[in-house]
Amino acid sequence: MTAAARIQADETAGAAMAQGREYVTFELAGQLFGMPIRDVSEVFEPQGVTPVPLSRPAVKGLLNLRGRIVTALCLRTLLDLSPRAPGEPVMAIGVERGGEPYALLVDQIGDVMRPDPASFETTPSNLTAKWRNTAYGVHRLETELLVILDLAQIVACEGLAA
């Protein structure tokens, strides 16, 4: 696919995302992010994360969630943000991609939002490459930007997809 075709496909997907969608919001390093509610199965406080030796940096370990082994991914690491300070609270967003369950580790869970579709814009070019590649676009809210993440790209960005 040519670069122009990919940009057009991304803009079309982004515009479709903006049409009356609801997002689960969360914070990472003070920035507001969202993920389509259809991609989220649950939110929870992760307990007992077991490190995996020699794993990719974003893989913080495995955890048991009601009898299922779930891979815990640190979104701060995936998005090249500063590491969480020891002892800072952490929450998890439960998602599934390609039949594999993941727990996306975030700083804080927000609300479910349904922003005005008119506030949606394609991913700004001034965002870092990793943010551009993992986001559908942004919603300009009154006081901040809501960056809408693409679950498929989040899982794929570290080569974790099957």
Secondary structure, DSSP 8 states (H G I E B T S, - for coil): --HHHHHHHHHHHHHHHHSS--EEEEEETTEEEEEEGGGEEEEE-----B--TT--TTEEEEEEETTEEEEEEEHHHHTT-----TT---EEEEEEETTEEEEEEESEEEEEE---GGGEEE--TTS-HHHHHHEEEEEE-SSSEEEEE-HHHHHHTTT---
